[in-house]
Amino acid sequence: MKKLIAGLMLSAMAVGCLAGCNGAGSGKKKVGVSMPTKDLQRWNQDGANMETKLKAAGYDVDLQYASNDVATQLSQVENMISNGCNVLVIAAIEGSSLNSALDKAEAKKIPVIAYDRLLMDSATVDYYATFDNYKVGTIQGTYVKDTLKLDEAAGPFNLEITAGDPGDNNAGLFYQGAYDVLKPYIDSGKLVIKSGQVEFSKVATAKWKTEEAQKRAENILSSFYSDGSNVDVWLCSNDSTALGVTNALGANYKGKYPVITGQDCDKANVKNMLEGKQSMSVFKDTRTLADQVVKMVTQILKGEKVDVNDTKSYNNGKVVVPSYLCDPVFADANNYKQILIDSGYYKAEDIA
Ligand code: BGC
């Protein structure tokens, strides 16, 4: 009899293992993680970090990338809902494009965390975890101000601006943070924008694409700088756009290399920083963000109080979303070793 019971237990365990290995029926909670694209280095890291850390915390994970295509992301999120995810973590391609899926999540009482990018115009967003986006912009603007010594130097300096995707709520915040620092100098004429392109809508880059940023920079250089005048600073909101601007300068520009800003510390851009082609970047440690989101997922599923540190800043048009803002960090050729290599974020050979 004892043998029979032990045998039954063993086969039950085997069945459990099989079911567990397939994810289905494992008794584990499942988390849907929807990422925008594999085209950019950072989202690959975000997705991989989330998957590893969620699995380590005991969850099944449904991780999907949407090739920067809004319709694909919508159907992926809908599938996550119909496949029984218990929590959704979403980095949207366009903040307002997923509302019909969010309505379905609400109907099934599936909590939603907006990841890095705020989900807009929907009341069905429970939490938001990101880096302080406005602060990213002020770090970039302050770097420009300090490097050109805008308070002391006579100037004028030529400035051009390349911002991010209008469908991404972050893009406007990065732009605004930097612009607020630089506006007094633009108003006084110490910073001159020869292209005249200054409003966000004029300097935005669809889908944050390197090629788009490059095309626009090439146009600006041939239309406004072919007389031999220098661009002193090119304010770029992130690394993918900075790469486009750097490529355009490499091909079309003979003047003194400008101060170029960025964000993310992508490997290609860190290499450019070390070669003196990009001046700085803003480091957002994707491991920190993933840790925070995994913590929030667990708190939600356990019905515990969820850890947030900002309940005012992120109004998505329908609700103010309780948020956790991680801290962005200034990076350049002087401190990259400490913040990127010593911290284990990259290996030295990644950026050699
Ligand atoms: C992120 C940036 C990233 C950009 C392009 C933004 O929402 O916050 O880190 O560079 O998207 O992917």
Residues whose N, C-alpha, C, O or C-beta is under 5 A from the ligand:
A	BS01	BGC	L40 R117 D168 N170 W208 N238 Q263 D264
